[in-house]
Amino acid sequence: MAYKGYTYDKEQQRRYYKSRKRWDKLRDKLTAQVYERDGATCKDCGTTEDLTIDHIVPLSKDGTNDIENLQVLCMKCNCTKGVH
């Protein structure tokens, strides 16, 4: 496995995939908790169609993956959220 010119040995690959597997389980659990908390409806328009999980404060602006920073939005509201 290579990333940006760096080659990982077998042990590094094993650790990466093991941590990735843990993150996938955690992400699934967080997603279920956010959907349950928000009633599986878009926080902006209230629809139950085409829902996604959205970061309130984006990771690029020092947001976190904490449940308090996540919300349910439909694709339409999520795509128009950053446009002002």
mmCIF file of the N, C-alpha and C atoms, coordinates in Angstrom:
data_MODEL
# 
_entry.id   MODEL 
# 
loop_
_atom_site.group_PDB 
_atom_site.id 
_atom_site.type_symbol 
_atom_site.label_atom_id 
_atom_site.label_alt_id 
_atom_site.label_comp_id 
_atom_site.label_asym_id 
_atom_site.label_entity_id 
_atom_site.label_seq_id 
_atom_site.pdbx_PDB_ins_code 
_atom_site.Cartn_x 
_atom_site.Cartn_y 
_atom_site.Cartn_z 
_atom_site.occupancy 
_atom_site.B_iso_or_equiv 
_atom_site.pdbx_formal_charge 
_atom_site.auth_seq_id 
_atom_site.auth_comp_id 
_atom_site.auth_asym_id 
_atom_site.auth_atom_id 
_atom_site.pdbx_PDB_model_num 
ATOM 1   N N  . MET A 1 1  ? 0.851   -1.175 0.000  1.00 0.00 ? 1  MET A N  1 
ATOM 2   C CA . MET A 1 1  ? 0.000   0.000  0.000  1.00 0.00 ? 1  MET A CA 1 
ATOM 3   C C  . MET A 1 1  ? 0.895   1.236  0.000  1.00 0.00 ? 1  MET A C  1 
ATOM 4   N N  . ALA A 1 2  ? 0.611   2.184  -0.866 1.00 0.00 ? 2  ALA A N  1 
ATOM 5   C CA . ALA A 1 2  ? 1.410   3.403  -0.943 1.00 0.00 ? 2  ALA A CA 1 
ATOM 6   C C  . ALA A 1 2  ? 0.500   4.613  -0.854 1.00 0.00 ? 2  ALA A C  1 
ATOM 7   N N  . TYR A 1 3  ? 0.981   5.630  -0.197 1.00 0.00 ? 3  TYR A N  1 
ATOM 8   C CA . TYR A 1 3  ? 0.228   6.873  -0.079 1.00 0.00 ? 3  TYR A CA 1 
ATOM 9   C C  . TYR A 1 3  ? 1.203   8.020  -0.240 1.00 0.00 ? 3  TYR A C  1 
ATOM 10  N N  . LYS A 1 4  ? 0.996   8.831  -1.267 1.00 0.00 ? 4  LYS A N  1 
ATOM 11  C CA . LYS A 1 4  ? 1.844   9.983  -1.542 1.00 0.00 ? 4  LYS A CA 1 
ATOM 12  C C  . LYS A 1 4  ? 3.327   9.622  -1.507 1.00 0.00 ? 4  LYS A C  1 
ATOM 13  N N  . GLY A 1 5  ? 3.664   8.530  -2.187 1.00 0.00 ? 5  GLY A N  1 
ATOM 14  C CA . GLY A 1 5  ? 5.062   8.148  -2.293 1.00 0.00 ? 5  GLY A CA 1 
ATOM 15  C C  . GLY A 1 5  ? 5.619   7.398  -1.096 1.00 0.00 ? 5  GLY A C  1 
ATOM 16  N N  . TYR A 1 6  ? 4.806   7.162  -0.059 1.00 0.00 ? 6  TYR A N  1 
ATOM 17  C CA . TYR A 1 6  ? 5.286   6.449  1.121  1.00 0.00 ? 6  TYR A CA 1 
ATOM 18  C C  . TYR A 1 6  ? 4.702   5.049  1.098  1.00 0.00 ? 6  TYR A C  1 
ATOM 19  N N  . THR A 1 7  ? 5.514   4.051  1.313  1.00 0.00 ? 7  THR A N  1 
ATOM 20  C CA . THR A 1 7  ? 5.063   2.659  1.300  1.00 0.00 ? 7  THR A CA 1 
ATOM 21  C C  . THR A 1 7  ? 4.927   2.159  2.734  1.00 0.00 ? 7  THR A C  1 
ATOM 22  N N  . TYR A 1 8  ? 3.776   1.577  3.029  1.00 0.00 ? 8  TYR A N  1 
ATOM 23  C CA . TYR A 1 8  ? 3.515   1.030  4.360  1.00 0.00 ? 8  TYR A CA 1 
ATOM 24  C C  . TYR A 1 8  ? 3.908   -0.434 4.394  1.00 0.00 ? 8  TYR A C  1 
ATOM 25  N N  . ASP A 1 9  ? 4.506   -0.867 5.501  1.00 0.00 ? 9  ASP A N  1 
ATOM 26  C CA . ASP A 1 9  ? 4.797   -2.278 5.637  1.00 0.00 ? 9  ASP A CA 1 
ATOM 27  C C  . ASP A 1 9  ? 3.534   -3.016 6.083  1.00 0.00 ? 9  ASP A C  1 
ATOM 28  N N  . LYS A 1 10 ? 3.603   -4.335 6.165  1.00 0.00 ? 10 LYS A N  1 
ATOM 29  C CA . LYS A 1 10 ? 2.426   -5.163 6.480  1.00 0.00 ? 10 LYS A CA 1 
ATOM 30  C C  . LYS A 1 10 ? 1.832   -4.826 7.845  1.00 0.00 ? 10 LYS A C  1 
ATOM 31  N N  . GLU A 1 11 ? 2.660   -4.569 8.845  1.00 0.00 ? 11 GLU A N  1 
ATOM 32  C CA . GLU A 1 11 ? 2.175   -4.241 10.187 1.00 0.00 ? 11 GLU A CA 1 
ATOM 33  C C  . GLU A 1 11 ? 1.437   -2.904 10.184 1.00 0.00 ? 11 GLU A C  1 
ATOM 34  N N  . GLN A 1 12 ? 1.948   -1.916 9.483  1.00 0.00 ? 12 GLN A N  1 
ATOM 35  C CA . GLN A 1 12 ? 1.263   -0.626 9.387  1.00 0.00 ? 12 GLN A CA 1 
ATOM 36  C C  . GLN A 1 12 ? -0.077  -0.775 8.673  1.00 0.00 ? 12 GLN A C  1 
ATOM 37  N N  . GLN A 1 13 ? -0.136  -1.600 7.640  1.00 0.00 ? 13 GLN A N  1 
ATOM 38  C CA . GLN A 1 13 ? -1.388  -1.851 6.935  1.00 0.00 ? 13 GLN A CA 1 
ATOM 39  C C  . GLN A 1 13 ? -2.403  -2.514 7.855  1.00 0.00 ? 13 GLN A C  1 
ATOM 40  N N  . ARG A 1 14 ? -1.951  -3.497 8.631  1.00 0.00 ? 14 ARG A N  1 
ATOM 41  C CA . ARG A 1 14 ? -2.849  -4.193 9.553  1.00 0.00 ? 14 ARG A CA 1 
ATOM 42  C C  . ARG A 1 14 ? -3.440  -3.231 10.574 1.00 0.00 ? 14 ARG A C  1 
ATOM 43  N N  . ARG A 1 15 ? -2.578  -2.357 11.149 1.00 0.00 ? 15 ARG A N  1 
ATOM 44  C CA . ARG A 1 15 ? -3.065  -1.383 12.132 1.00 0.00 ? 15 ARG A CA 1 
ATOM 45  C C  . ARG A 1 15 ? -4.047  -0.407 11.499 1.00 0.00 ? 15 ARG A C  1 
ATOM 46  N N  . TYR A 1 16 ? -3.760  0.032  10.264 1.00 0.00 ? 16 TYR A N  1 
ATOM 47  C CA . TYR A 1 16 ? -4.654  0.963  9.568  1.00 0.00 ? 16 TYR A CA 1 
ATOM 48  C C  . TYR A 1 16 ? -6.034  0.342  9.367  1.00 0.00 ? 16 TYR A C  1 
ATOM 49  N N  . TYR A 1 17 ? -6.075  -0.884 8.850  1.00 0.00 ? 17 TYR A N  1 
ATOM 50  C CA . TYR A 1 17 ? -7.362  -1.505 8.574  1.00 0.00 ? 17 TYR A CA 1 
ATOM 51  C C  . TYR A 1 17 ? -8.119  -1.831 9.858  1.00 0.00 ? 17 TYR A C  1 
ATOM 52  N N  . LYS A 1 18 ? -7.381  -2.180 10.917 1.00 0.00 ? 18 LYS A N  1 
ATOM 53  C CA . LYS A 1 18 ? -8.029  -2.448 12.207 1.00 0.00 ? 18 LYS A CA 1 
ATOM 54  C C  . LYS A 1 18 ? -8.651  -1.168 12.760 1.00 0.00 ? 18 LYS A C  1 
ATOM 55  N N  . SER A 1 19 ? -7.923  -0.040 12.696 1.00 0.00 ? 19 SER A N  1 
ATOM 56  C CA . SER A 1 19 ? -8.466  1.222  13.195 1.00 0.00 ? 19 SER A CA 1 
ATOM 57  C C  . SER A 1 19 ? -9.605  1.689  12.294 1.00 0.00 ? 19 SER A C  1 
ATOM 58  N N  . ARG A 1 20 ? -9.513  1.448  10.998 1.00 0.00 ? 20 ARG A N  1 
ATOM 59  C CA . ARG A 1 20 ? -10.581 1.816  10.066 1.00 0.00 ? 20 ARG A CA 1 
ATOM 60  C C  . ARG A 1 20 ? -11.864 1.041  10.390 1.00 0.00 ? 20 ARG A C  1 
ATOM 61  N N  . LYS A 1 21 ? -11.707 -0.232 10.725 1.00 0.00 ? 21 LYS A N  1 
ATOM 62  C CA . LYS A 1 21 ? -12.853 -1.062 11.072 1.00 0.00 ? 21 LYS A CA 1 
ATOM 63  C C  . LYS A 1 21 ? -13.526 -0.532 12.346 1.00 0.00 ? 21 LYS A C  1 
ATOM 64  N N  . ARG A 1 22 ? -12.719 -0.121 13.339 1.00 0.00 ? 22 ARG A N  1 
ATOM 65  C CA . ARG A 1 22 ? -13.274 0.457  14.573 1.00 0.00 ? 22 ARG A CA 1 
ATOM 66  C C  . ARG A 1 22 ? -14.007 1.756  14.262 1.00 0.00 ? 22 ARG A C  1 
ATOM 67  N N  . TRP A 1 23 ? -13.416 2.613  13.401 1.00 0.00 ? 23 TRP A N  1 
ATOM 68  C CA . TRP A 1 23 ? -14.063 3.873  13.047 1.00 0.00 ? 23 TRP A CA 1 
ATOM 69  C C  . TRP A 1 23 ? -15.388 3.623  12.326 1.00 0.00 ? 23 TRP A C  1 
ATOM 70  N N  . ASP A 1 24 ? -15.413 2.631  11.438 1.00 0.00 ? 24 ASP A N  1 
ATOM 71  C CA . ASP A 1 24 ? -16.655 2.325  10.722 1.00 0.00 ? 24 ASP A CA 1 
ATOM 72  C C  . ASP A 1 24 ? -17.764 1.929  11.692 1.00 0.00 ? 24 ASP A C  1 
ATOM 73  N N  . LYS A 1 25 ? -17.437 1.135  12.704 1.00 0.00 ? 25 LYS A N  1 
ATOM 74  C CA . LYS A 1 25 ? -18.433 0.741  13.707 1.00 0.00 ? 25 LYS A CA 1 
ATOM 75  C C  . LYS A 1 25 ? -18.891 1.948  14.515 1.00 0.00 ? 25 LYS A C  1 
ATOM 76  N N  . LEU A 1 26 ? -17.955 2.799  14.909 1.00 0.00 ? 26 LEU A N  1 
ATOM 77  C CA . LEU A 1 26 ? -18.283 3.992  15.685 1.00 0.00 ? 26 LEU A CA 1 
ATOM 78  C C  . LEU A 1 26 ? -19.144 4.943  14.855 1.00 0.00 ? 26 LEU A C  1 
ATOM 79  N N  . ARG A 1 27 ? -18.783 5.129  13.587 1.00 0.00 ? 27 ARG A N  1 
ATOM 80  C CA . ARG A 1 27 ? -19.551 6.000  12.700 1.00 0.00 ? 27 ARG A CA 1 
ATOM 81  C C  . ARG A 1 27 ? -20.990 5.510  12.561 1.00 0.00 ? 27 ARG A C  1 
ATOM 82  N N  . ASP A 1 28 ? -21.166 4.202  12.404 1.00 0.00 ? 28 ASP A N  1 
ATOM 83  C CA . ASP A 1 28 ? -22.511 3.637  12.280 1.00 0.00 ? 28 ASP A CA 1 
ATOM 84  C C  . ASP A 1 28 ? -23.320 3.874  13.550 1.00 0.00 ? 28 ASP A C  1 
ATOM 85  N N  . LYS A 1 29 ? -22.677 3.737  14.695 1.00 0.00 ? 29 LYS A N  1 
ATOM 86  C CA . LYS A 1 29 ? -23.349 3.956  15.976 1.00 0.00 ? 29 LYS A CA 1 
ATOM 87  C C  . LYS A 1 29 ? -23.729 5.431  16.137 1.00 0.00 ? 29 LYS A C  1 
ATOM 88  N N  . LEU A 1 30 ? -22.802 6.337  15.820 1.00 0.00 ? 30 LEU A N  1 
ATOM 89  C CA . LEU A 1 30 ? -23.086 7.778  15.889 1.00 0.00 ? 30 LEU A CA 1 
ATOM 90  C C  . LEU A 1 30 ? -24.224 8.165  14.948 1.00 0.00 ? 30 LEU A C  1 
ATOM 91  N N  . THR A 1 31 ? -24.199 7.627  13.738 1.00 0.00 ? 31 THR A N  1 
ATOM 92  C CA . THR A 1 31 ? -25.243 7.923  12.759 1.00 0.00 ? 31 THR A CA 1 
ATOM 93  C C  . THR A 1 31 ? -26.605 7.518  13.307 1.00 0.00 ? 31 THR A C  1 
ATOM 94  N N  . ALA A 1 32 ? -26.706 6.321  13.870 1.00 0.00 ? 32 ALA A N  1 
ATOM 95  C CA . ALA A 1 32 ? -27.975 5.854  14.435 1.00 0.00 ? 32 ALA A CA 1 
ATOM 96  C C  . ALA A 1 32 ? -28.429 6.754  15.583 1.00 0.00 ? 32 ALA A C  1 
ATOM 97  N N  . GLN A 1 33 ? -27.500 7.187  16.435 1.00 0.00 ? 33 GLN A N  1 
ATOM 98  C CA . GLN A 1 33 ? -27.847 8.050  17.559 1.00 0.00 ? 33 GLN A CA 1 
ATOM 99  C C  . GLN A 1 33 ? -28.333 9.420  17.087 1.00 0.00 ? 33 GLN A C  1 
ATOM 100 N N  . VAL A 1 34 ? -27.712 9.968  16.050 1.00 0.00 ? 34 VAL A N  1 
ATOM 101 C CA . VAL A 1 34 ? -28.112 11.281 15.525 1.00 0.00 ? 34 VAL A CA 1 
ATOM 102 C C  . VAL A 1 34 ? -29.496 11.178 14.888 1.00 0.00 ? 34 VAL A C  1 
ATOM 103 N N  . TYR A 1 35 ? -29.722 10.131 14.097 1.00 0.00 ? 35 TYR A N  1 
ATOM 104 C CA . TYR A 1 35 ? -31.046 9.939  13.497 1.00 0.00 ? 35 TYR A CA 1 
ATOM 105 C C  . TYR A 1 35 ? -32.121 9.806  14.574 1.00 0.00 ? 35 TYR A C  1 
ATOM 106 N N  . GLU A 1 36 ? -31.827 9.048  15.622 1.00 0.00 ? 36 GLU A N  1 
ATOM 107 C CA . GLU A 1 36 ? -32.797 8.871  16.706 1.00 0.00 ? 36 GLU A CA 1 
ATOM 108 C C  . GLU A 1 36 ? -33.053 10.193 17.427 1.00 0.00 ? 36 GLU A C  1 
ATOM 109 N N  . ARG A 1 37 ? -31.992 10.918 17.747 1.00 0.00 ? 37 ARG A N  1 
ATOM 110 C CA . ARG A 1 37 ? -32.134 12.193 18.449 1.00 0.00 ? 37 ARG A CA 1 
ATOM 111 C C  . ARG A 1 37 ? -32.944 13.202 17.639 1.00 0.00 ? 37 ARG A C  1 
ATOM 112 N N  . ASP A 1 38 ? -32.683 13.267 16.334 1.00 0.00 ? 38 ASP A N  1 
ATOM 113 C CA . ASP A 1 38 ? -33.347 14.255 15.488 1.00 0.00 ? 38 ASP A CA 1 
ATOM 114 C C  . ASP A 1 38 ? -34.666 13.753 14.906 1.00 0.00 ? 38 ASP A C  1 
ATOM 115 N N  . GLY A 1 39 ? -35.079 12.557 15.298 1.00 0.00 ? 39 GLY A N  1 
ATOM 116 C CA . GLY A 1 39 ? -36.359 12.031 14.835 1.00 0.00 ? 39 GLY A CA 1 
ATOM 117 C C  . GLY A 1 39 ? -36.363 11.654 13.361 1.00 0.00 ? 39 GLY A C  1 
ATOM 118 N N  . ALA A 1 40 ? -35.210 11.398 12.788 1.00 0.00 ? 40 ALA A N  1 
ATOM 119 C CA . ALA A 1 40 ? -35.067 11.016 11.379 1.00 0.00 ? 40 ALA A CA 1 
ATOM 120 C C  . ALA A 1 40 ? -35.779 11.991 10.446 1.00 0.00 ? 40 ALA A C  1 
ATOM 121 N N  . THR A 1 41 ? -35.663 13.273 10.771 1.00 0.00 ? 41 THR A N  1 
ATOM 122 C CA . THR A 1 41 ? -36.212 14.327 9.914  1.00 0.00 ? 41 THR A CA 1 
ATOM 123 C C  . THR A 1 41 ? -35.159 15.422 9.748  1.00 0.00 ? 41 THR A C  1 
ATOM 124 N N  . CYS A 1 42 ? -35.239 16.127 8.630  1.00 0.00 ? 42 CYS A N  1 
ATOM 125 C CA . CYS A 1 42 ? -34.312 17.226 8.372  1.00 0.00 ? 42 CYS A CA 1 
ATOM 126 C C  . CYS A 1 42 ? -34.535 18.331 9.405  1.00 0.00 ? 42 CYS A C  1 
ATOM 127 N N  . LYS A 1 43 ? -33.451 18.809 10.006 1.00 0.00 ? 43 LYS A N  1 
ATOM 128 C CA . LYS A 1 43 ? -33.547 19.864 11.024 1.00 0.00 ? 43 LYS A CA 1 
ATOM 129 C C  . LYS A 1 43 ? -34.004 21.198 10.442 1.00 0.00 ? 43 LYS A C  1 
ATOM 130 N N  . ASP A 1 44 ? -33.819 21.410 9.128  1.00 0.00 ? 44 ASP A N  1 
ATOM 131 C CA . ASP A 1 44 ? -34.212 22.679 8.515  1.00 0.00 ? 44 ASP A CA 1 
ATOM 132 C C  . ASP A 1 44 ? -35.639 22.656 7.975  1.00 0.00 ? 44 ASP A C  1 
ATOM 133 N N  . CYS A 1 45 ? -35.960 21.671 7.131  1.00 0.00 ? 45 CYS A N  1 
ATOM 134 C CA . CYS A 1 45 ? -37.267 21.693 6.459  1.00 0.00 ? 45 CYS A CA 1 
ATOM 135 C C  . CYS A 1 45 ? -38.242 20.633 6.945  1.00 0.00 ? 45 CYS A C  1 
ATOM 136 N N  . GLY A 1 46 ? -37.780 19.648 7.717  1.00 0.00 ? 46 GLY A N  1 
ATOM 137 C CA . GLY A 1 46 ? -38.664 18.652 8.296  1.00 0.00 ? 46 GLY A CA 1 
ATOM 138 C C  . GLY A 1 46 ? -38.967 17.445 7.428  1.00 0.00 ? 46 GLY A C  1 
ATOM 139 N N  . THR A 1 47 ? -38.383 17.368 6.242  1.00 0.00 ? 47 THR A N  1 
ATOM 140 C CA . THR A 1 47 ? -38.645 16.226 5.377  1.00 0.00 ? 47 THR A CA 1 
ATOM 141 C C  . THR A 1 47 ? -37.994 14.958 5.928  1.00 0.00 ? 47 THR A C  1 
ATOM 142 N N  . THR A 1 48 ? -38.487 13.815 5.468  1.00 0.00 ? 48 THR A N  1 
ATOM 143 C CA . THR A 1 48 ? -37.903 12.531 5.859  1.00 0.00 ? 48 THR A CA 1 
ATOM 144 C C  . THR A 1 48 ? -37.269 11.836 4.652  1.00 0.00 ? 48 THR A C  1 
ATOM 145 N N  . GLU A 1 49 ? -37.124 12.555 3.550  1.00 0.00 ? 49 GLU A N  1 
ATOM 146 C CA . GLU A 1 49 ? -36.583 12.000 2.303  1.00 0.00 ? 49 GLU A CA 1 
ATOM 147 C C  . GLU A 1 49 ? -35.125 12.416 2.099  1.00 0.00 ? 49 GLU A C  1 
ATOM 148 N N  . ASP A 1 50 ? -34.304 11.507 1.583  1.00 0.00 ? 50 ASP A N  1 
ATOM 149 C CA . ASP A 1 50 ? -32.935 11.815 1.146  1.00 0.00 ? 50 ASP A CA 1 
ATOM 150 C C  . ASP A 1 50 ? -32.098 12.463 2.262  1.00 0.00 ? 50 ASP A C  1 
ATOM 151 N N  . LEU A 1 51 ? -32.057 11.830 3.434  1.00 0.00 ? 51 LEU A N  1 
ATOM 152 C CA . LEU A 1 51 ? -31.387 12.405 4.604  1.00 0.00 ? 51 LEU A CA 1 
ATOM 153 C C  . LEU A 1 51 ? -29.895 12.083 4.644  1.00 0.00 ? 51 LEU A C  1 
ATOM 154 N N  . THR A 1 52 ? -29.136 12.995 5.225  1.00 0.00 ? 52 THR A N  1 
ATOM 155 C CA . THR A 1 52 ? -27.696 12.824 5.425  1.00 0.00 ? 52 THR A CA 1 
ATOM 156 C C  . THR A 1 52 ? -27.326 13.319 6.822  1.00 0.00 ? 52 THR A C  1 
ATOM 157 N N  . ILE A 1 53 ? -26.150 12.943 7.265  1.00 0.00 ? 53 ILE A N  1 
ATOM 158 C CA . ILE A 1 53 ? -25.607 13.467 8.513  1.00 0.00 ? 53 ILE A CA 1 
ATOM 159 C C  . ILE A 1 53 ? -24.670 14.608 8.144  1.00 0.00 ? 53 ILE A C  1 
ATOM 160 N N  . ASP A 1 54 ? -24.812 15.740 8.834  1.00 0.00 ? 54 ASP A N  1 
ATOM 161 C CA . ASP A 1 54 ? -24.049 16.944 8.514  1.00 0.00 ? 54 ASP A CA 1 
ATOM 162 C C  . ASP A 1 54 ? -23.323 17.437 9.760  1.00 0.00 ? 54 ASP A C  1 
ATOM 163 N N  . HIS A 1 55 ? -22.116 17.956 9.564  1.00 0.00 ? 55 HIS A N  1 
ATOM 164 C CA . HIS A 1 55 ? -21.385 18.605 10.651 1.00 0.00 ? 55 HIS A CA 1 
ATOM 165 C C  . HIS A 1 55 ? -21.872 20.045 10.768 1.00 0.00 ? 55 HIS A C  1 
ATOM 166 N N  . ILE A 1 56 ? -22.266 20.470 11.954 1.00 0.00 ? 56 ILE A N  1 
ATOM 167 C CA . ILE A 1 56 ? -22.703 21.849 12.181 1.00 0.00 ? 56 ILE A CA 1 
ATOM 168 C C  . ILE A 1 56 ? -21.513 22.778 11.982 1.00 0.00 ? 56 ILE A C  1 
ATOM 169 N N  . VAL A 1 57 ? -20.421 22.493 12.667 1.00 0.00 ? 57 VAL A N  1 
ATOM 170 C CA . VAL A 1 57 ? -19.151 23.186 12.433 1.00 0.00 ? 57 VAL A CA 1 
ATOM 171 C C  . VAL A 1 57 ? -18.292 22.215 11.631 1.00 0.00 ? 57 VAL A C  1 
ATOM 172 N N  . PRO A 1 58 ? -17.945 22.547 10.391 1.00 0.00 ? 58 PRO A N  1 
ATOM 173 C CA . PRO A 1 58 ? -17.196 21.616 9.537  1.00 0.00 ? 58 PRO A CA 1 
ATOM 174 C C  . PRO A 1 58 ? -15.853 21.208 10.156 1.00 0.00 ? 58 PRO A C  1 
ATOM 175 N N  . LEU A 1 59 ? -15.427 20.003 9.815  1.00 0.00 ? 59 LEU A N  1 
ATOM 176 C CA . LEU A 1 59 ? -14.125 19.522 10.282 1.00 0.00 ? 59 LEU A CA 1 
ATOM 177 C C  . LEU A 1 59 ? -13.018 20.462 9.818  1.00 0.00 ? 59 LEU A C  1 
ATOM 178 N N  . SER A 1 60 ? -13.191 21.061 8.640  1.00 0.00 ? 60 SER A N  1 
ATOM 179 C CA . SER A 1 60 ? -12.172 21.974 8.113  1.00 0.00 ? 60 SER A CA 1 
ATOM 180 C C  . SER A 1 60 ? -12.060 23.266 8.927  1.00 0.00 ? 60 SER A C  1 
ATOM 181 N N  . LYS A 1 61 ? -13.054 23.544 9.740  1.00 0.00 ? 61 LYS A N  1 
ATOM 182 C CA . LYS A 1 61 ? -13.030 24.737 10.600 1.00 0.00 ? 61 LYS A CA 1 
ATOM 183 C C  . LYS A 1 61 ? -12.954 24.335 12.073 1.00 0.00 ? 61 LYS A C  1 
ATOM 184 N N  . ASP A 1 62 ? -12.215 23.255 12.324 1.00 0.00 ? 62 ASP A N  1 
ATOM 185 C CA . ASP A 1 62 ? -11.964 22.714 13.666 1.00 0.00 ? 62 ASP A CA 1 
ATOM 186 C C  . ASP A 1 62 ? -13.194 22.129 14.334 1.00 0.00 ? 62 ASP A C  1 
ATOM 187 N N  . GLY A 1 63 ? -14.196 21.704 13.560 1.00 0.00 ? 63 GLY A N  1 
ATOM 188 C CA . GLY A 1 63 ? -15.333 20.981 14.112 1.00 0.00 ? 63 GLY A CA 1 
ATOM 189 C C  . GLY A 1 63 ? -14.907 19.572 14.496 1.00 0.00 ? 63 GLY A C  1 
ATOM 190 N N  . THR A 1 64 ? -15.769 18.874 15.201 1.00 0.00 ? 64 THR A N  1 
ATOM 191 C CA . THR A 1 64 ? -15.452 17.523 15.657 1.00 0.00 ? 64 THR A CA 1 
ATOM 192 C C  . THR A 1 64 ? -16.517 16.546 15.167 1.00 0.00 ? 64 THR A C  1 
ATOM 193 N N  . ASN A 1 65 ? -16.274 15.277 15.422 1.00 0.00 ? 65 ASN A N  1 
ATOM 194 C CA . ASN A 1 65 ? -17.251 14.232 15.123 1.00 0.00 ? 65 ASN A CA 1 
ATOM 195 C C  . ASN A 1 65 ? -18.117 13.927 16.339 1.00 0.00 ? 65 ASN A C  1 
ATOM 196 N N  . ASP A 1 66 ? -18.101 14.803 17.337 1.00 0.00 ? 66 ASP A N  1 
ATOM 197 C CA . ASP A 1 66 ? -18.954 14.607 18.513 1.00 0.00 ? 66 ASP A CA 1 
ATOM 198 C C  . ASP A 1 66 ? -20.417 14.698 18.108 1.00 0.00 ? 66 ASP A C  1 
ATOM 199 N N  . ILE A 1 67 ? -21.262 13.970 18.811 1.00 0.00 ? 67 ILE A N  1 
ATOM 200 C CA . ILE A 1 67 ? -22.684 13.932 18.481 1.00 0.00 ? 67 ILE A CA 1 
ATOM 201 C C  . ILE A 1 67 ? -23.326 15.320 18.561 1.00 0.00 ? 67 ILE A C  1 
ATOM 202 N N  . GLU A 1 68 ? -22.810 16.187 19.419 1.00 0.00 ? 68 GLU A N  1 
ATOM 203 C CA . GLU A 1 68 ? -23.352 17.543 19.540 1.00 0.00 ? 68 GLU A CA 1 
ATOM 204 C C  . GLU A 1 68 ? -23.072 18.382 18.294 1.00 0.00 ? 68 GLU A C  1 
ATOM 205 N N  . ASN A 1 69 ? -22.096 17.988 17.492 1.00 0.00 ? 69 ASN A N  1 
ATOM 206 C CA . ASN A 1 69 ? -21.739 18.726 16.286 1.00 0.00 ? 69 ASN A CA 1 
ATOM 207 C C  . ASN A 1 69 ? -22.339 18.092 15.028 1.00 0.00 ? 69 ASN A C  1 
ATOM 208 N N  . LEU A 1 70 ? -23.203 17.115 15.180 1.00 0.00 ? 70 LEU A N  1 
ATOM 209 C CA . LEU A 1 70 ? -23.810 16.433 14.048 1.00 0.00 ? 70 LEU A CA 1 
ATOM 210 C C  . LEU A 1 70 ? -25.307 16.687 14.028 1.00 0.00 ? 70 LEU A C  1 
ATOM 211 N N  . GLN A 1 71 ? -25.869 16.765 12.823 1.00 0.00 ? 71 GLN A N  1 
ATOM 212 C CA . GLN A 1 71 ? -27.304 16.968 12.674 1.00 0.00 ? 71 GLN A CA 1 
ATOM 213 C C  . GLN A 1 71 ? -27.776 16.251 11.418 1.00 0.00 ? 71 GLN A C  1 
ATOM 214 N N  . VAL A 1 72 ? -29.085 15.988 11.361 1.00 0.00 ? 72 VAL A N  1 
ATOM 215 C CA . VAL A 1 72 ? -29.681 15.380 10.182 1.00 0.00 ? 72 VAL A CA 1 
ATOM 216 C C  . VAL A 1 72 ? -30.183 16.501 9.279  1.00 0.00 ? 72 VAL A C  1 
ATOM 217 N N  . LEU A 1 73 ? -29.760 16.468 8.015  1.00 0.00 ? 73 LEU A N  1 
ATOM 218 C CA . LEU A 1 73 ? -30.258 17.396 6.998  1.00 0.00 ? 73 LEU A CA 1 
ATOM 219 C C  . LEU A 1 73 ? -30.588 16.589 5.744  1.00 0.00 ? 73 LEU A C  1 
ATOM 220 N N  . CYS A 1 74 ? -31.557 17.058 4.971  1.00 0.00 ? 74 CYS A N  1 
ATOM 221 C CA . CYS A 1 74 ? -31.801 16.443 3.667  1.00 0.00 ? 74 CYS A CA 1 
ATOM 222 C C  . CYS A 1 74 ? -30.717 16.947 2.715  1.00 0.00 ? 74 CYS A C  1 
ATOM 223 N N  . MET A 1 75 ? -30.562 16.288 1.590  1.00 0.00 ? 75 MET A N  1 
ATOM 224 C CA . MET A 1 75 ? -29.523 16.683 0.639  1.00 0.00 ? 75 MET A CA 1 
ATOM 225 C C  . MET A 1 75 ? -29.720 18.118 0.157  1.00 0.00 ? 75 MET A C  1 
ATOM 226 N N  . LYS A 1 76 ? -30.976 18.512 -0.069 1.00 0.00 ? 76 LYS A N  1 
ATOM 227 C CA . LYS A 1 76 ? -31.242 19.875 -0.564 1.00 0.00 ? 76 LYS A CA 1 
ATOM 228 C C  . LYS A 1 76 ? -30.766 20.910 0.451  1.00 0.00 ? 76 LYS A C  1 
ATOM 229 N N  . CYS A 1 77 ? -31.142 20.756 1.717  1.00 0.00 ? 77 CYS A N  1 
ATOM 230 C CA . CYS A 1 77 ? -30.736 21.711 2.755  1.00 0.00 ? 77 CYS A CA 1 
ATOM 231 C C  . CYS A 1 77 ? -29.225 21.662 2.994  1.00 0.00 ? 77 CYS A C  1 
ATOM 232 N N  . ASN A 1 78 ? -28.645 20.467 2.938  1.00 0.00 ? 78 ASN A N  1 
ATOM 233 C CA . ASN A 1 78 ? -27.218 20.336 3.149  1.00 0.00 ? 78 ASN A CA 1 
ATOM 234 C C  . ASN A 1 78 ? -26.435 21.021 2.036  1.00 0.00 ? 78 ASN A C  1 
ATOM 235 N N  . CYS A 1 79 ? -26.899 20.903 0.805  1.00 0.00 ? 79 CYS A N  1 
ATOM 236 C CA . CYS A 1 79 ? -26.192 21.509 -0.328 1.00 0.00 ? 79 CYS A CA 1 
ATOM 237 C C  . CYS A 1 79 ? -26.329 23.033 -0.360 1.00 0.00 ? 79 CYS A C  1 
ATOM 238 N N  . THR A 1 80 ? -27.409 23.569 0.203  1.00 0.00 ? 80 THR A N  1 
ATOM 239 C CA . THR A 1 80 ? -27.598 25.019 0.198  1.00 0.00 ? 80 THR A CA 1 
ATOM 240 C C  . THR A 1 80 ? -27.104 25.669 1.484  1.00 0.00 ? 80 THR A C  1 
ATOM 241 N N  . LYS A 1 81 ? -26.691 24.858 2.451  1.00 0.00 ? 81 LYS A N  1 
ATOM 242 C CA . LYS A 1 81 ? -26.279 25.366 3.762  1.00 0.00 ? 81 LYS A CA 1 
ATOM 243 C C  . LYS A 1 81 ? -25.122 26.354 3.687  1.00 0.00 ? 81 LYS A C  1 
ATOM 244 N N  . GLY A 1 82 ? -24.121 26.059 2.899  1.00 0.00 ? 82 GLY A N  1 
ATOM 245 C CA . GLY A 1 82 ? -22.933 26.911 2.843  1.00 0.00 ? 82 GLY A CA 1 
ATOM 246 C C  . GLY A 1 82 ? -23.055 28.083 1.878  1.00 0.00 ? 82 GLY A C  1 
ATOM 247 N N  . VAL A 1 83 ? -24.132 28.124 1.099  1.00 0.00 ? 83 VAL A N  1 
ATOM 248 C CA . VAL A 1 83 ? -24.314 29.178 0.104  1.00 0.00 ? 83 VAL A CA 1 
ATOM 249 C C  . VAL A 1 83 ? -25.049 30.350 0.741  1.00 0.00 ? 83 VAL A C  1 
ATOM 250 N N  . HIS A 1 84 ? -24.465 31.532 0.676  1.00 0.00 ? 84 HIS A N  1 
ATOM 251 C CA . HIS A 1 84 ? -25.112 32.720 1.248  1.00 0.00 ? 84 HIS A CA 1 
ATOM 252 C C  . HIS A 1 84 ? -25.275 33.786 0.217  1.00 0.00 ? 84 HIS A C  1 
# 
